[in-house]
Amino acid sequence: MSDPTPVIDDLREESEELDRLVAGLEPERWALPTPAAGWTVAHQIGHLAWTDHRARTAVTDPDGFRTLVEQALAAPHTYVDDGAEEYARAEPAALLARWREGRAALEKALREAPDGARFPWFGPPMSTASVATARLMETWAHARDVADTLGVTRAPTGRLRHIARLGVRTRDFAYGVHGLTPPADPFRVELTAPDGGD
């Protein structure tokens, strides 16, 4: 089993980079529309805070997580957007504080998770490293929307290696959830990291 520490560390760094983008924004700029239709900067951060809470529940309270799954099944087309909307209603300072507290709590839970643990999710159960990678992927993607909205160009970092690895590892699963048979031919993905490494 791989050590989840590097991806947890990278999740923290990715989150801190996005935090620096929004921490000094004037309150009115939190209401700017982003490339995600219907979502403002506040919705983007609200969604991350909301999802971090669900991830922490999965890690620390699997029985409580079942209730969240039931809620998702009751409103499959609106559950995620409703969560973002609920959190986005907060004043920017309160939303930022909520996101910071939630991601710190999730980080602590991931670092304290027992070796080999698997946690429930809205799809297949996930390992500690997979939970951290999924959170990193979402943080990176939503940070991109926020950066584009603010006219900021973000330089790619070595943290993206986790996301690339996730994409390769879940390729066959992606075919399956769409009722398709993945190609049988072997495939290889080669990427060059921003520092020139593999």
Order of alpha helices (4+ residues) and beta strands (2+ residues): alpha-alpha-alpha-alpha-alpha-beta-beta-alpha-alpha-alpha
